[in-house]
């Protein structure tokens, strides 16, 4: 074996639209747009206003430096009035869209540039505060808005290197920094803005993608629970409707006997009887299928569960080989575990991926010994690419194109990994030396057999909900 990677499952939550395929897979129909909470920007702006008032009071009142108080006061008062107006405008909004939040950050950038113009421009130590609106944009808005904010901040800083009022200082002293030094200061702050914005945007984008993927996982489990609940309701309906349908059939027979002299009515009652019997047959069939998920099927041998899953992917254009055998020296009896939605959906996702990328053959090997259970899924496809392999299990890690020509987003692998991690599984992704991908899923046998009762309880609670 060549490259090996062990997976782990992150956890987060957000809202998204989901798309389910016929095989039980799940994908994102559109990405999450988190939006911005209005109070977030308003509170940050109030904090900035208080800081500006404190700075002016300290410099003018304590240090006794001369300041152009009128234009500075007008600028701070304008920001406060804008904040009050925005509070009443957006107080009923749960989220702001990108344009609404972006315009507010543009105002903050221009407002800060206005104050710096009257207080020394780039010579003012507080010029580094120009990073703040940009950082907020990188964490909350999209890449286009962040690039615009970066260009705006760099342009404002370049303007302030040459055009500004003197830096407030003692009356008998003056500070004049050389133009070359100011240009270097501008370059240093601008480069810092680029790195800070890029890092903040990347971190927030990863967090949003992770949130999308876990919501898809949560929706998949919720779907399994709803399907189980529907089965339970079908069984209950079959039981409850059986008695009234029997009564209808009995009464119709009695009426047929009493109305032999009225053949036109007797035919109608025969039709009623036959239709009631047909309804009972349908409900009996529904009840029989629903009972397949009852307690005596809640725990099954691991070999039977994997066989049930693998049969779903037969006749998909590749040969699917299933091998079930104990390891040397192990008992022949297959471990009995809970037929949990997490286990079935997780293994099914990995088999579906193998079928999609295989050139012609997919092998599923189930084995066990006294301490461990292994399910190894391998295919003869191109294998995992070297840049993707170390990051498998994380959401939205793009993969190579499958036999259908479409590229995956890595969401299915993330969902399967997280589901199986919940059952206590450890997953290793590998590439064979001669090509082909291998997914090795293993459980501690004692733990997974004991956890079965807990999973059963969770599924029953889901059905009750």
N, C-alpha and C positions, 0 to 999 in steps of 0.2 A: 504494500500500500504506500501511496505517496502522501499528499497533503492531508492532514487530519485537523478537524475543528470541532470543539464541543460547544453545544448551544446553551443559551440561557434565555429566559423569557421575561421581558419588561412588562410593566403594568401601568396603564394610564387610561383615561376615558375622555371622549369628546363625541360630537354628533357628526353623522355622515349618512349618505345614501348608499345602499348595498344592492348588489346584484348576485342572485344565486343561480348556479347552473344546474342542469339536470342530474348531475352526479353528486350533488350535495356540496359542491365547492362554493366559495364565496369570493366576491371581488368588489372593488370600489367603483361605483358608477361616477361619482364626482368627488373631488377632494374637499376637505374641510376648510372653510373660511372662518376662522375663529372670530374675527371682528375685534373691536376695541370697546371696552366698557367706558362710557363717557366720564364717570367719576374718576377713573384712573388719570386721564389727562388733566381734568380740572384740579384735582388734588395736587398733582405735580406742579401745575402752574401756580397755585396758591403758595406752595412751598418756595418756588423760585421768587415770587413777588416778595414774600417775607424776607428771604435772603438778600434781595436787592435793597429793600428798605433798611435792613440792618447794616449792610455794607456802606450805604450812603451816610447813615447816622454815625457810624464809626469813623469814617474818613473825614467827614466835615465837622462832626461834633467833638470827637476825641483827638484826632490827629491835627485838626485845625487847617486842613488843606482846602483851598478854594475849589468849589465845584459850580458848574452851571446848573444850579438847582431847578430853575424853571423848566427847561426842556427835559431834564431827567425825571422830575416829578410828573410832568405830563405823560412821559413814556410809561412810567410805572402805573399811573392812574388809568391810562388807556388799557393796559393789560388787565387790571382789576375789573374795569367795566366790561371788557370782552368776556372775562370769565363769568361774571354775573349773568350776562346776556346768554352765554352758551348754556349755563345751568338751566335757565328757564326754557331754552329752546330744545334741549336734549334730555330733560328730566324724565320724560316718559319713554325714552329709547333704551332698549336693553343693550344694543350694540350699535356702534358706528361703523359705516362702511369705510373702505379705503380712502375714498375722496374726502369724506368728512374729517377723518382723523388726519389725513395728509395735509389738508389746508390749515388745520390747527398747528401742526408742527412747523409748517412754513412760516406762519405768523410768529411762533416762538423764536425761530431762527432770525427772522428780520428784526424782531423786537430786541433781541440780545445784541445784534449788530448795531442797532440804533443807540443803545446805551453805551456800547464800546466806543462809538464814534465820539461821544462827548467826554470820554474818560481815558483817552490815550491810545485808542485803537489796539493794535497788536502788542503795544508795550504794556498794556494792562495785564497783570497776572491772571485775571479772571477770563482772559480770552480762551483758555482751554475749556470753558463752559460751553463753547460752541459744539463740543462733542455730544452734549446731552440730547438735543433733539434728534441728531443723527442716530444715536444708539437706540433711542425709543423707536424710531422708524424701522431700524433693522430688526428689532425684536417683535414688532407688531404688524408691520406692513409688508407688502410684497417687494420683490427685488427691484422692479422698475421705480417704485416710489423711493426706495432707499438710494438708488443711483442718482435720482434727481436731487434728493436732500444732500447727498455728498457733493454734487456739483455746486449747489447753491451755497453750502457752507464754505467750500474752497474759494468761490468767487467773492463772497462777503469778506473773508479773511484777506484775500489779495487786495481788495479795495481798501481795507483798513490799514494795510501796511503803508500806504502813501497818503491817504486822506483821513484825517482825524484831528481833533483838538488836542492840545498838549496834555500829557499825563499829569493829573493833580499831584502837586508836590509842595515842599516848603517854599515860601515866597522868595528867599534868597538863594535857592538852588534850582536847578533844572536838569532834567534827564533827556538826552537826545541820543537814541541808539542809532548806529550807522545803518544805512539802507541795506548793506550786504547782510548784516546780522539779522535785520527784520525779515529779509527774504529767506534766510536760513530758518528763522523761527516759523515763518509761514510754511515752509516745506516740511519741517518736523511735525507741526500740528496736522497738516494735510495728510502726510503719510500715516500718522497715528490714527486719523479718522478712517482711512481706508482699511487698515488692519482691524480696528475695533468693529467697524460696520460689517466687514466680511465674517469675522468670528461670531458676532452676535447673531447675524442672519443665519449662519450655518447651524448654530446651536438651536435656535428657535425653530428652524425648518425641520430639523431632525425630531424635535419634540412634537411638532404638529403631525409629522408622518407617523410617529410611534402612536400618537393618540388615535389617528385614523385606523391604524391596523388593529389596535386592541378593541376598538368599537366593533370592527368587523368580526373579531373573535367573539365578543360578547353577543352580537346579533346571531351568530351561528349557533351558539349554545341555546340562546333563547328560542330559536327556531326549532331546535331539537325538542325542547321542553314543550313547545306549543303542539308539535306533532304528537308527542306522547299524550298530552292532555286531550287532544281530539280523539285518539284511540279510546281513552277512558270514557269520554262522553258517548262515543258510539256504542260501547258495551253497555253503558247505563241506559241509553235510549232503547236498545234491543230488549233489555230486560223489562223496562217499564211499559213498553208498547205491546209486549207479548200478550198480556192479560186482556186489554181491550180488543185486540184483534181476534183473540179466541172467542170473546163474547159475541163479536160481530158475526163470526162464522157460525156459532151455535144458533143465534137468533135467526139468521138467514135460512138455516136448515129447517127450523120450526115453521117459519113462514111459508117455505116451499111446500111442506106437508099440508098446511092449512089452505093453500091456494092452488090445489091441483086443478080446480075447475077454471082457473084463469091462467091459461098457458102463457099469455103475453107478460103477466107479472112474474110468473115462475121463472121465466128466462132471465129477468132482471135480477132476481134474488140469487140465481145460480152465478151470474156474473159477479155479484157482490161477494159471494163465498169464494169464488176462484181468485178474485183480486186480493181478498184478505189473506188467503193462503200464500199468494205470491209475496205480499208484504212481509209475512212472517218468515218466509224463506230468505228474503233479502236481509232482514235483521239478524237472522241466525247466522248467515254467512259473515256479516259485519262483526258480530260478537265473536265468532270463531277466529277471525283475523286479529281482532283486538286482543284476545286472550293470549296471542303469541308473545305479547310483551309483558305478561303478568309475571308473578314472582318466580315461577319455576324456570323462566328464561332469563331472569335478571343476572344470574351467575352461570357462566359457561366455561368450558375448557378454552384456553387461549388459542389452541389450534382451530377449534370450531369457529371462533370469532374472526380470526384472520382469514379462514377459508370463506366465510360468509362475505367478508369485505372484498376479497380478491375476485370472487365470482361476478361481482358487479362490473369488473373491468375486462372481462373476457370479450372476445370478438371486437376489439378496438383497433385492429390493424397490426397488432404485435402478438407474439406468443408469450403467454404468461404462465410461468412454471412455479408451482407451489410445492415446497418440500417441508415436511413436518417430521421431526425426529428428535429424540432425546440425545443429549451429549453422551459420550462413552462413560459408562458407570452410573448414569442417572436412571431413576425409575422410569418406567414406560408411561405411567399415568401423566397426562398433560395437566399443567397447573390450571386450577379453576379460579377465574377472576371475574370481577363485575363487568357486565356488558355495558359499560358506561359510554355516554355520548362522546366524552373527551377522547377516549381510546379509539373508538370506531372512526370518528371524524378525523383525528390526527393521522392514523395509519392510512385512511382512505386518501387523504391529501398527498401523502408521499407516494403511494402507489399510482395515483393519477398523474403526478409529475413524472414518474419513471416511464409510464406508458406514453406520455406526450413526447419525451425526448429520446426514447429508445429507437434504435435503428431497426430492430426486429425481435428482440427478446427482453423480457423482464423476469427476474427471478426473485421470489419471496421465500426466504428460508426461516422457518420457525424452529427454535431449539431451546432446550432448557436443561438445567442440572439441579442439584439440591439447593443452590443459593441464588441462581440468576435465571432470567428469562431473556432470550434474544429474538428480535425480529429484524432480519437483515433484508433490505430491499435494494436490488442492484439492477442496472440496465447496461446495454451495450451502446449507449449513445456517446456524445462528445465529452461527457463528464462536466464537472464544475470548472469554470474558468479560474485561473490562479488569482485574479483580483477579486472575485466574488467569494471564493471559498472561505477566507478568514472572517467574512462578515455574514455568513449564512445564519439565519435565525433572527436577524434584525429586519424590520419592515422596510419595504421598498428598495430592496437590493436587486437591481435588474439582472436578468439571466439571459442566456443565449436563446436564440429563436428555436422553438420546438418544431415538430414535423408539420404543424399547421402554419408555420411561417410567422407566428406572432411571438413577441417577447413577453416574458412574465415580469411582474414587478417585485417578486419575492414575497408578496403578501401571503400566498398560500403556504409557503415554507414557514413564515413567521407564525401563522395561525396554528399550523400543525405542531410546530415546536412548542408553542405556549400551551396548547391543549395537552400534549403528552407530558410536558413538565409538571402539569397539575396532577397527573397520575403518579408522579414520582419517577418518570423515565429520564434516562440520560441518553442524549443523542449525539452521535459522532458522524460527521460528514467526511467522506473520503473520495479519492480518485484511484481507480485501479491503474496499475502501471501500463497495461495495454489498452487503456481507454475505458470509459464508462464510469458512472457515478454510483456510489454506495452510501446508503443511509443505514447506520447500525443503531437500533433502538434497544435499550436494555433496561430491565427493572430488577430491583432486589426482590427475589421471589417471596420471601416472608412478608415484606412490607406491602407489596401489591396485592397479595391475597388477603391480608388483614384490612387494607384500605377499601376493599370491595364493599364492605358493609356501609362505610361512610358514603361512598358514591351512590349506593342504592338509596340511602336516606335522602341525599340531595335531589335525586331524580324524582322521588316520591313527593318531596316538597314542591318541586317545579310543577308536577302534575296537579297538585292541589291548588296552586296559584292559578 
